[in-house]
Amino acid sequence: MESAVIQRQYDDVIASQYDQDPQNTTSNSLDRALDHLEAEGILSAILPAMRVLDVGMGTGMFLEKLRSRSQRVIEPWGIDISEKMASIARTKLPDLVCAIDDGANLDHHFNDEKFNLVATHFVTGFVPIEHIAPRIFEKLEAGGVWSFVGGTTAGYGELQRRAGHPLLKLLFGHGAPDLQGMICPNSERDIIEVLKKNGFEILMSETFEPELKFPDFASFIEYGYHGGWLTPFIEEIGLHKAKRWQQAILNRLVFPVVDHHSIVLAVARRPA
């Protein structure tokens, strides 16, 4: 997917509503990531100030949560493709040092800096983990930690099944979108294998599968389109432009839908 398309979607569609976090999928995932960092002692007050780089920081949700949870002083840095997302992050974190760029270009920024913690949360749907892993390694100081959170192809199984419904092609003139085009890693095992190949020590990992409930078309659009989870695919077949009569048909024949996401969380360390 082209960077310009992703940037437009975040600037024009997602940024203003991102923090509403339909179904709390993002917030709950980030809270779990913080729980893991805390369990590893990384937020302990006995440690010095922590330099943190959030790649794909969005509206600064993780950095804000980290600052409220950590007993260490937090020095926040970030990179994001969306200027509008970054502007929201700056209001939450006035001391944020920020670059506007695709996370794939991480190695073009902050080249004189090393970090205690680098976070990538829901970035590997757009930037392959194989591409970003060595760049994260180089940004970390010895003993520094990577907080990884990312979706896998096991997510949205029921939505993927229903995306093939012939009704969608009849109503919108397109075949089923390839939902796996953005959700790139296949499983926790595959992610851990990439981390190990790039020299990381694995401190912990888990697969989190939050339930998702879509009672009707409107709730799906709120989550998938304005929430940012499936925006490219919804635009691909024009679901965001569905007329009222089309929505009524979908509500009758497709919804409600109960599904789940599949999210891998890992804490990995650059060896000291």
JOQUI-V462250 format. One record per residue. N is the residue number from 1. RES is the residue in three letters. OMEGA is omega in whole degrees, -180 to 180 (NA if undefined). Layout:
n:N res:RES omega:OMEGA
n:N res:RES omega:OMEGA
This chain:
n:1 res:MET omega:-176
n:2 res:GLU omega:-179
n:3 res:SER omega:-179
n:4 res:ALA omega:179
n:5 res:VAL omega:179
n:6 res:ILE omega:-180
n:7 res:GLN omega:180
n:8 res:ARG omega:-178
n:9 res:GLN omega:179
n:10 res:TYR omega:-180
n:11 res:ASP omega:-169
n:12 res:ASP omega:-173
n:13 res:VAL omega:-165
n:14 res:ILE omega:-168
n:15 res:ALA omega:-173
n:16 res:SER omega:-177
n:17 res:GLN omega:-172
n:18 res:TYR omega:-176
n:19 res:ASP omega:174
n:20 res:GLN omega:170
n:21 res:ASP omega:180
n:22 res:PRO omega:180
n:23 res:GLN omega:174
n:24 res:ASN omega:-178
n:25 res:THR omega:-180
n:26 res:THR omega:-177
n:27 res:SER omega:-179
n:28 res:ASN omega:178
n:29 res:SER omega:-180
n:30 res:LEU omega:176
n:31 res:ASP omega:177
n:32 res:ARG omega:178
n:33 res:ALA omega:178
n:34 res:LEU omega:176
n:35 res:ASP omega:-179
n:36 res:HIS omega:178
n:37 res:LEU omega:179
n:38 res:GLU omega:-180
n:39 res:ALA omega:179
n:40 res:GLU omega:178
n:41 res:GLY omega:-173
n:42 res:ILE omega:-179
n:43 res:LEU omega:-173
n:44 res:SER omega:-179
n:45 res:ALA omega:-179
n:46 res:ILE omega:-179
n:47 res:LEU omega:-180
n:48 res:PRO omega:179
n:49 res:ALA omega:-175
n:50 res:MET omega:175
n:51 res:ARG omega:-173
n:52 res:VAL omega:174
n:53 res:LEU omega:179
n:54 res:ASP omega:-179
n:55 res:VAL omega:-171
n:56 res:GLY omega:-170
n:57 res:MET omega:-179
n:58 res:GLY omega:-179
n:59 res:THR omega:178
n:60 res:GLY omega:-176
n:61 res:MET omega:-179
n:62 res:PHE omega:-179
n:63 res:LEU omega:177
n:64 res:GLU omega:178
n:65 res:LYS omega:-180
n:66 res:LEU omega:-179
n:67 res:ARG omega:-179
n:68 res:SER omega:-177
n:69 res:ARG omega:-171
n:70 res:SER omega:172
n:71 res:GLN omega:177
n:72 res:ARG omega:172
n:73 res:VAL omega:-178
n:74 res:ILE omega:174
n:75 res:GLU omega:-170
n:76 res:PRO omega:174
n:77 res:TRP omega:-180
n:78 res:GLY omega:174
n:79 res:ILE omega:178
n:80 res:ASP omega:-178
n:81 res:ILE omega:-173
n:82 res:SER omega:177
n:83 res:GLU omega:-179
n:84 res:LYS omega:176
n:85 res:MET omega:-178
n:86 res:ALA omega:-180
n:87 res:SER omega:176
n:88 res:ILE omega:179
n:89 res:ALA omega:-179
n:90 res:ARG omega:178
n:91 res:THR omega:179
n:92 res:LYS omega:-173
n:93 res:LEU omega:-176
n:94 res:PRO omega:-179
n:95 res:ASP omega:-179
n:96 res:LEU omega:171
n:97 res:VAL omega:-166
n:98 res:CYS omega:172
n:99 res:ALA omega:177
n:100 res:ILE omega:-179
n:101 res:ASP omega:173
n:102 res:ASP omega:178
n:103 res:GLY omega:177
n:104 res:ALA omega:-179
n:105 res:ASN omega:-178
n:106 res:LEU omega:-176
n:107 res:ASP omega:176
n:108 res:HIS omega:-172
n:109 res:HIS omega:173
n:110 res:PHE omega:-172
n:111 res:ASN omega:177
n:112 res:ASP omega:-174
n:113 res:GLU omega:170
n:114 res:LYS omega:-173
n:115 res:PHE omega:175
n:116 res:ASN omega:-178
n:117 res:LEU omega:170
n:118 res:VAL omega:180
n:119 res:ALA omega:167
n:120 res:THR omega:-176
n:121 res:HIS omega:-178
n:122 res:PHE omega:177
n:123 res:VAL omega:-172
n:124 res:THR omega:166
n:125 res:GLY omega:-179
n:126 res:PHE omega:-180
n:127 res:VAL omega:-178
n:128 res:PRO omega:-179
n:129 res:ILE omega:179
n:130 res:GLU omega:179
n:131 res:HIS omega:-170
n:132 res:ILE omega:-175
n:133 res:ALA omega:-180
n:134 res:PRO omega:179
n:135 res:ARG omega:174
n:136 res:ILE omega:-179
n:137 res:PHE omega:-178
n:138 res:GLU omega:-179
n:139 res:LYS omega:-177
n:140 res:LEU omega:169
n:141 res:GLU omega:176
n:142 res:ALA omega:-176
n:143 res:GLY omega:179
n:144 res:GLY omega:-170
n:145 res:VAL omega:173
n:146 res:TRP omega:171
n:147 res:SER omega:-178
n:148 res:PHE omega:170
n:149 res:VAL omega:-179
n:150 res:GLY omega:179
n:151 res:GLY omega:178
n:152 res:THR omega:-179
n:153 res:THR omega:178
n:154 res:ALA omega:-179
n:155 res:GLY omega:175
n:156 res:TYR omega:-178
n:157 res:GLY omega:-179
n:158 res:GLU omega:177
n:159 res:LEU omega:177
n:160 res:GLN omega:178
n:161 res:ARG omega:-177
n:162 res:ARG omega:176
n:163 res:ALA omega:178
n:164 res:GLY omega:-179
n:165 res:HIS omega:-180
n:166 res:PRO omega:179
n:167 res:LEU omega:-179
n:168 res:LEU omega:178
n:169 res:LYS omega:179
n:170 res:LEU omega:-176
n:171 res:LEU omega:-170
n:172 res:PHE omega:173
n:173 res:GLY omega:180
n:174 res:HIS omega:170
n:175 res:GLY omega:-180
n:176 res:ALA omega:177
n:177 res:PRO omega:176
n:178 res:ASP omega:-177
n:179 res:LEU omega:-180
n:180 res:GLN omega:-180
n:181 res:GLY omega:-179
n:182 res:MET omega:-173
n:183 res:ILE omega:-161
n:184 res:CYS omega:-177
n:185 res:PRO omega:-176
n:186 res:ASN omega:-173
n:187 res:SER omega:175
n:188 res:GLU omega:-179
n:189 res:ARG omega:180
n:190 res:ASP omega:179
n:191 res:ILE omega:-180
n:192 res:ILE omega:178
n:193 res:GLU omega:178
n:194 res:VAL omega:-180
n:195 res:LEU omega:-180
n:196 res:LYS omega:180
n:197 res:LYS omega:-179
n:198 res:ASN omega:171
n:199 res:GLY omega:-177
n:200 res:PHE omega:168
n:201 res:GLU omega:-178
n:202 res:ILE omega:178
n:203 res:LEU omega:176
n:204 res:MET omega:172
n:205 res:SER omega:176
n:206 res:GLU omega:173
n:207 res:THR omega:-178
n:208 res:PHE omega:-176
n:209 res:GLU omega:180
n:210 res:PRO omega:178
n:211 res:GLU omega:179
n:212 res:LEU omega:-180
n:213 res:LYS omega:178
n:214 res:PHE omega:-179
n:215 res:PRO omega:-178
n:216 res:ASP omega:-178
n:217 res:PHE omega:-177
n:218 res:ALA omega:-180
n:219 res:SER omega:177
n:220 res:PHE omega:179
n:221 res:ILE omega:178
n:222 res:GLU omega:-179
n:223 res:TYR omega:-170
n:224 res:GLY omega:-176
n:225 res:TYR omega:-178
n:226 res:HIS omega:177
n:227 res:GLY omega:173
n:228 res:GLY omega:-174
n:229 res:TRP omega:-175
n:230 res:LEU omega:-175
n:231 res:THR omega:-178
n:232 res:PRO omega:-175
n:233 res:PHE omega:177
n:234 res:ILE omega:176
n:235 res:GLU omega:-177
n:236 res:GLU omega:-179
n:237 res:ILE omega:174
n:238 res:GLY omega:-179
n:239 res:LEU omega:-178
n:240 res:HIS omega:179
n:241 res:LYS omega:-177
n:242 res:ALA omega:177
n:243 res:LYS omega:-176
n:244 res:ARG omega:-179
n:245 res:TRP omega:177
n:246 res:GLN omega:177
n:247 res:GLN omega:-180
n:248 res:ALA omega:178
n:249 res:ILE omega:179
n:250 res:LEU omega:179
n:251 res:ASN omega:-178
n:252 res:ARG omega:-171
n:253 res:LEU omega:-176
n:254 res:VAL omega:-177
n:255 res:PHE omega:6
n:256 res:PRO omega:178
n:257 res:VAL omega:170
n:258 res:VAL omega:-175
n:259 res:ASP omega:175
n:260 res:HIS omega:171
n:261 res:HIS omega:173
n:262 res:SER omega:-171
n:263 res:ILE omega:178
n:264 res:VAL omega:174
n:265 res:LEU omega:178
n:266 res:ALA omega:170
n:267 res:VAL omega:-176
n:268 res:ALA omega:-175
n:269 res:ARG omega:166
n:270 res:ARG omega:-174
n:271 res:PRO omega:178
n:272 res:ALA omega:NA
